[in-house]
Amino acid sequence: MAPVPPLPSWAGLEVVEAPALTAGDRVASRVRFIIRLDVQRLQAEGLDPQTVSVEALAQRFGLQVFQIRSIQRRHLPGFIADLTPAQAAALAADPVIARISPDTVLRPAGDVPLSWGLDRLDQPALPLDGHYERQPSRGGARVYLLDSGIDAGHPDLEGRTSFGAAFVPVVPEAFSVVCHLHGTAMASLIAGRTMGVVSDVQVIDVTILPCVPGEAGQASALVEAMHWLFDRELTMEPRKPAVVNLSLTGPKSADVNDWIAKAADYGIAIVAAAGNEAGDACDYSPASAPQAITVAARGPDDERAAFSNGGPCIDIDAPGVLVTAASAANHDRPYASNGTSAAAAHVSGVLARNLVEVEAGLPSALVLTNAAMITPAGTPKDKGALLVQADSPLRFDCRVAVDVASLNIRTGPGTGDDVVAQAAPGARIEVKTIEGDWAEVRLASGATGWAAIRHKGAILLETASGDRPCN
């Protein structure tokens, strides 16, 4: 008798379908506005966004104090306010206002035995081998989950989450199960004891989605959360890699995308769900932000999910169909879910597992250089050519010596070979092989080539600690 094939990991689990934005979600809020200030012009009037009081700001723009929800004093100075149409028009004409945008909605991009999703992360080709080796974080990364809240008491998450901040009203714990469904599932996929990609990271709960079934969140809450997050990360010592998981989607927003660009400036990784509208991810935020790692969903057959957004804004694919995730509603029974939310959470887990440095450009290089090619060579990435893998071969254990002007990266191991790139002093370098005084290297940008370890007695490439040559 032929052996009975094992049941798939999602067999018998409740399936939760991938939610998409509704037509109503695409209509801008008529009350709340995200307002960016022209700092130089405001300062010319004697007002500084870092110190101005709410009362002074309200007086300057003819508003009542209660209309101003929050002030973003640093990073991208501005404020969020509830305005009448006449007030909005007046601010739009004010030269001190750099931009005023109606608030937009944000919705979760999909709720979520060994999940096939984890099984798929550690092998470049099918069939699955039924094995996934969970590893600790190499760099002690912090993961921020901007979502609906987390059920910290779930057995798969005990000791693995902490509360950061909330930018929507927080409900009593007794009524919070419905609030935490999406966030709990995403946290479990990132760092769950049995369901997560990485074994030892802390997932920081930043609540920006409201506790009302079917009600969308607001982009303004995301702006407020990012402002809080930047202040926290930039003052923590020592700086560690930080990953922000955005398993949510909304209409394309310049405000949302600007804050993601600022995160990249600070070396903070942003992972964004592509969205579940079966359309172009470039029409949505945060998926359209160039600095985000935008993730589409694939199924256990390696085919891209029919619901998943695609297009040129997609960076990589990850498991997002019938993946096993924790349920805040039933601690004893996980469920199977579809959505680009889950795909994004897998990528956030991979980053948390492998990031060792705070460096702009490193997160995307780490994810993309080790992705599995699962479609024929030459297939563009927006057609699903790359699938995320858990183990990164990137080991940025060396750096350009801090006392050199720059390091030339050449096509071969000799000074006569062409220069293809340059690396700045202190830049982290992955060394693949060494031949004499030359090393085959990869930069965080993804550029590859050869670099001299020494030249005319000077050390050009040293260990990350700077205590010896990198050989």
C-alpha positions in Angstrom: 0.0 0.0 0.0 1.3 3.4 -0.9 2.1 5.7 2.0 -0.5 8.3 2.9 0.8 11.8 2.1 0.8 14.1 5.2 -1.9 16.6 5.6 -1.0 20.2 4.7 -0.2 22.5 7.6 -3.5 24.4 7.2 -5.8 21.3 7.2 -8.7 21.7 9.6 -8.0 25.3 10.5 -10.5 28.1 10.1 -9.6 30.1 7.0 -9.8 33.9 7.2 -9.8 35.6 3.8 -7.7 38.6 2.8 -9.6 41.9 3.3 -9.3 44.6 0.6 -9.9 48.3 0.7 -13.5 49.3 0.0 -14.7 52.1 -2.3 -15.5 54.1 0.8 -11.9 53.7 2.1 -10.6 55.5 -0.9 -12.5 58.7 0.0 -10.4 61.1 2.1 -11.5 62.0 5.6 -13.5 65.3 5.5 -12.4 66.4 9.0 -8.9 65.5 10.0 -5.9 66.8 8.1 -2.1 66.1 8.2 -0.3 69.5 8.0 3.4 70.0 7.2 5.0 73.3 8.3 7.6 75.4 6.4 10.0 75.6 9.3 12.0 78.5 8.0 9.0 80.7 7.4 7.5 79.8 10.8 10.8 80.6 12.5 10.9 83.9 10.7 7.6 84.7 12.5 9.3 83.9 15.8 7.7 80.5 16.3 9.8 77.3 16.5 8.0 74.0 16.0 10.2 72.3 18.6 9.0 74.7 21.4 5.7 76.3 20.2 2.8 75.7 22.5 -0.5 74.3 21.3 -2.1 77.6 22.3 0.3 79.7 20.2 0.0 77.3 17.2 -3.8 77.5 17.4 -3.8 81.3 17.6 -1.4 81.6 14.7 -3.8 79.6 12.4 -7.1 80.8 13.8 -8.0 77.5 15.4 -9.4 76.3 18.7 -6.9 74.4 20.9 -9.1 71.3 20.9 -8.9 71.1 17.1 -5.2 70.3 17.3 -4.7 66.6 17.9 -0.9 66.5 18.0 2.2 68.3 17.0 5.1 66.6 15.2 8.0 68.8 16.5 10.9 66.9 15.0 11.9 64.8 11.9 9.1 66.2 9.6 7.6 69.1 11.6 3.9 69.7 11.4 0.6 69.0 13.2 -2.6 67.1 12.9 -5.9 68.9 13.3 -9.6 68.6 12.8 -10.7 71.4 10.5 -13.8 72.9 8.9 -13.7 73.2 5.1 -13.1 77.0 5.4 -10.2 76.5 7.9 -8.6 73.9 5.6 -8.8 76.3 2.6 -7.3 79.1 4.7 -4.4 76.9 5.8 -3.8 75.7 2.2 -3.3 79.4 1.2 -1.0 80.2 4.2 2.7 80.4 3.1 3.8 78.9 6.4 2.0 75.6 5.4 4.2 73.4 3.3 1.5 70.9 2.6 -2.0 70.1 3.9 -3.5 66.7 3.1 -6.8 65.1 4.1 -6.3 62.2 6.4 -6.8 58.7 4.8 -7.7 55.3 6.1 -5.5 52.3 6.8 -6.8 48.8 7.0 -5.1 45.5 8.0 -3.8 43.8 4.8 -4.9 40.3 5.9 -5.3 38.6 9.2 -3.7 35.8 9.7 1.7 21.5 12.9 4.7 23.6 11.3 3.3 26.2 9.0 4.2 25.7 5.4 5.2 29.3 5.4 8.1 28.7 7.8 9.0 25.5 6.0 9.3 27.5 2.8 11.6 30.1 4.3 14.7 27.8 4.6 14.8 26.1 1.2 15.1 27.6 -2.2 13.0 25.1 -4.0 10.0 22.7 -3.6 9.1 20.1 -2.3 9.0 21.1 1.3 11.1 19.1 3.8 8.9 19.5 6.9 11.6 21.3 8.8 12.4 24.8 10.0 15.2 25.7 12.4 14.3 28.7 14.4 17.3 30.9 15.1 17.9 33.8 17.5 18.5 37.4 16.3 22.1 38.0 15.3 22.0 41.7 16.2 19.4 42.0 19.0 16.9 43.8 16.7 13.8 45.5 17.9 10.6 45.0 16.0 7.8 47.6 16.1 4.4 46.3 15.1 2.1 49.2 14.1 -1.2 47.4 14.1 -4.3 46.7 16.2 -2.6 45.7 19.4 -1.2 42.4 20.7 -2.6 39.8 23.1 0.5 39.6 25.2 -1.0 36.7 27.2 -1.1 34.3 24.3 1.0 31.3 25.1 2.9 31.6 21.8 3.9 35.2 22.7 4.5 35.2 26.4 7.6 37.2 27.2 8.1 38.1 23.6 6.1 41.4 23.4 6.1 44.7 25.2 3.7 47.7 25.0 5.1 50.8 23.3 2.3 53.3 22.7 -1.2 53.7 21.5 -2.5 56.4 19.1 -6.1 55.3 19.2 -8.4 54.8 22.3 -7.4 51.8 24.3 -10.3 49.5 25.4 -10.5 47.5 28.6 -8.7 44.1 28.4 -12.0 42.2 28.8 -13.2 43.6 25.5 -10.0 43.6 23.6 -10.1 40.2 21.9 -11.6 41.6 18.7 -9.1 44.4 18.7 -6.1 42.2 19.0 -6.9 39.6 16.3 -4.8 41.0 13.5 -1.9 42.3 15.7 -1.6 39.0 17.6 -1.5 37.0 14.4 1.3 39.2 12.9 3.3 39.2 16.1 3.1 35.3 16.2 4.4 35.1 12.6 7.4 37.3 13.5 8.4 36.0 16.8 6.0 33.3 18.1 7.4 30.5 20.1 6.1 27.9 17.6 4.8 30.0 14.7 7.5 32.7 14.4 10.5 33.2 12.2 12.9 34.3 14.9 13.1 33.0 18.4 14.2 35.8 20.7 13.2 39.3 19.5 10.9 41.6 21.4 7.9 42.8 19.4 6.9 46.3 20.5 3.1 46.9 20.4 2.3 50.3 18.8 -1.5 50.4 18.4 -2.8 52.6 15.5 -5.8 50.6 14.4 -9.1 51.2 16.2 -11.0 48.5 18.2 -14.2 48.7 16.1 -14.9 45.7 13.8 -14.8 46.8 10.2 -13.6 50.3 11.0 -10.5 51.6 9.3 -7.6 53.4 11.0 -6.2 56.7 10.0 -2.9 57.7 8.3 -2.6 60.5 10.9 -2.2 57.8 13.7 0.6 56.3 11.7 2.3 59.7 11.4 2.0 60.2 15.2 3.4 56.7 15.8 6.4 57.2 13.6 7.2 60.5 15.3 7.1 58.7 18.7 9.2 55.8 17.3 11.9 58.0 15.9 12.3 59.9 19.2 12.6 56.5 21.0 15.0 54.8 18.6 17.3 57.8 18.2 17.8 58.2 21.9 18.4 54.6 22.8 21.9 53.5 23.6 23.3 51.4 22.1 21.5 51.8 18.8 20.4 48.4 17.5 18.7 47.4 14.3 15.1 48.3 14.2 12.3 46.9 12.0 8.9 48.4 11.6 6.2 46.0 10.4 3.3 47.7 8.5 0.8 45.0 7.7 -1.8 47.5 6.6 -2.8 49.4 3.5 -4.5 52.6 2.4 -4.8 55.0 -0.5 -1.5 56.4 -1.7 -0.4 59.1 0.6 2.6 61.5 0.3 2.5 62.0 4.1 2.8 58.3 4.8 5.6 57.9 2.2 7.5 60.8 3.5 7.7 59.4 7.0 8.9 56.1 5.6 11.6 57.9 3.7 12.7 59.6 6.9 12.8 56.1 8.6 15.2 55.0 5.9 17.4 58.1 6.6 17.7 56.9 10.2 18.6 53.3 9.2 15.2 51.9 10.3 13.8 49.1 8.2 10.2 49.4 7.0 8.4 46.3 5.8 5.0 47.0 4.1 2.2 44.8 2.9 1.5 45.1 -0.8 -2.3 45.1 -0.2 -5.0 42.7 -1.2 -6.8 44.6 -4.1 -5.4 42.4 -6.9 -4.1 45.7 -8.4 -1.0 47.8 -8.5 0.8 48.2 -5.2 2.1 51.6 -6.4 -1.5 53.0 -5.9 -1.4 52.4 -2.2 0.5 53.4 0.9 2.8 52.4 2.5 3.3 49.9 -0.3 4.3 52.6 -2.8 7.0 54.1 -0.7 10.3 53.5 -2.5 12.2 53.1 0.8 9.8 50.4 2.1 10.4 46.7 1.5 7.1 45.9 -0.1 5.9 42.3 0.1 3.4 40.4 -2.1 1.8 37.1 -1.0 2.5 33.6 -2.4 0.8 30.3 -1.8 2.1 26.8 -1.0 2.3 26.1 -4.7 4.7 29.0 -5.2 2.1 30.9 -7.2 1.5 34.5 -6.4 -1.9 34.9 -4.6 -4.7 36.1 -6.9 -5.7 38.8 -4.3 -2.2 40.2 -3.9 -1.3 43.5 -5.4 1.6 43.5 -7.8 3.4 45.9 -10.0 6.9 47.6 -10.0 6.6 48.6 -6.3 6.9 45.0 -5.2 10.3 44.1 -3.8 9.9 40.5 -2.8 7.3 37.8 -2.2 6.7 35.8 1.0 4.2 33.2 2.3 0.7 34.8 2.6 -1.8 32.1 1.8 -3.1 29.6 4.4 -0.3 30.4 6.8 -0.7 29.3 10.4 -0.9 32.1 12.9 -2.0 32.7 16.5 -5.6 33.7 17.4 -6.4 36.1 20.2 -9.9 34.6 20.2 -8.8 31.0 20.9 -5.4 30.4 22.5 -5.7 26.7 21.9 -6.3 26.8 18.2 -4.4 28.7 15.6 -6.0 29.6 12.3 -5.1 29.7 8.6 -5.2 33.1 6.9 -4.7 34.8 3.6 -3.2 38.2 3.1 -0.1 40.3 2.3 -0.1 41.2 6.0 1.2 37.7 6.8 3.7 38.0 3.9 5.1 41.2 5.4 5.3 39.7 8.8 7.5 36.8 7.5 9.9 39.4 6.0 10.1 41.4 9.2 11.0 38.2 11.0 13.8 37.5 8.5 15.2 41.0 9.0 15.0 40.7 12.8 16.8 37.4 12.5 19.7 38.7 10.4 20.3 42.4 10.8 23.4 43.2 12.8 24.0 46.9 11.9 22.0 50.2 11.8 22.8 51.3 8.2 20.7 52.8 5.5 20.3 50.4 2.6 21.3 47.3 4.5 17.9 45.9 5.2 16.8 45.6 1.5 20.3 44.3 0.5 20.0 41.6 3.2 16.6 40.5 2.0 17.1 40.7 -1.7 20.5 39.2 -2.0 19.4 35.9 -0.5 16.0 35.6 -2.1 15.2 32.4 -3.9 14.6 32.7 -7.7 11.4 30.8 -8.2 10.5 31.9 -11.8 12.6 31.7 -14.9 15.7 33.9 -15.2 14.8 37.3 -16.6 11.4 37.5 -15.0 10.9 41.0 -13.6 10.5 41.2 -9.8 6.9 42.6 -10.1 6.0 39.3 -11.7 7.2 37.4 -8.6 10.7 36.4 -9.3 12.0 36.5 -5.7 10.8 34.6 -2.6 12.3 35.6 0.8 14.6 33.1 2.6 15.3 33.0 6.3 19.1 32.6 6.3 21.0 35.5 4.9 24.5 34.8 3.6 25.4 38.4 4.2 28.0 38.7 7.0 29.1 42.3 7.2 31.9 41.4 9.6 34.5 43.8 8.1 34.6 47.5 7.4 36.5 50.1 5.3 39.3 51.5 7.5 38.1 54.7 9.1 41.2 56.6 8.2 41.1 56.1 4.5 39.4 58.5 2.0 37.4 55.7 0.3 37.9 52.1 -0.9 37.7 51.2 -4.5 35.8 48.1 -5.5 37.2 46.6 -8.7 36.2 43.9 -11.2 39.2 41.8 -10.2 42.0 41.4 -7.6 44.4 43.9 -9.0 45.0 47.7 -9.2 44.7 47.5 -13.0 41.1 46.2 -12.9 38.2 48.6 -13.4 36.6 50.4 -10.5 32.9 49.6 -10.3 32.0 51.2 -6.9 33.5 53.0 -3.9 32.9 52.5 -0.2 33.1 55.2 2.3 35.2 55.1 5.5 33.6 52.9 8.1 31.2 51.3 5.7 30.4 47.6 6.5 31.6 45.0 4.0 30.8 41.4 3.5 33.9 39.4 2.6 33.3 36.3 0.6 36.8 35.0 -0.3 40.4 36.2 0.1 43.3 35.9 -2.3 46.5 37.3 -0.8 45.9 41.0 -0.1 42.6 41.1 -2.0 39.1 40.2 -0.9 36.0 39.4 -2.9 33.4 41.6 -1.3 29.7 42.7 -1.3 28.5 46.1 -0.1 25.3 46.8 1.7 24.0 48.4 -1.6 24.4 45.0 -3.2 27.4 45.9 -5.3 30.1 43.2 -5.6 33.7 43.1 -6.6 37.3 43.0 -5.3 38.9 45.3 -2.7 42.5 45.6 -1.5 42.9 44.6 2.2 46.3 46.4 2.3 48.0 48.8 -0.1 51.6 50.1 0.3 51.7 49.1 4.0 48.3 50.7 4.9 45.4 48.7 6.0 42.3 49.5 3.9 39.9 46.7 5.0 39.7 45.9 8.7 37.5 43.9 11.1 34.4 45.5 12.3 36.0 46.3 15.6 39.0 47.9 13.9 41.6 45.7 15.7 43.2 43.9 12.7 43.1 43.5 9.0 40.1 41.7 7.6 41.8 38.4 6.7 
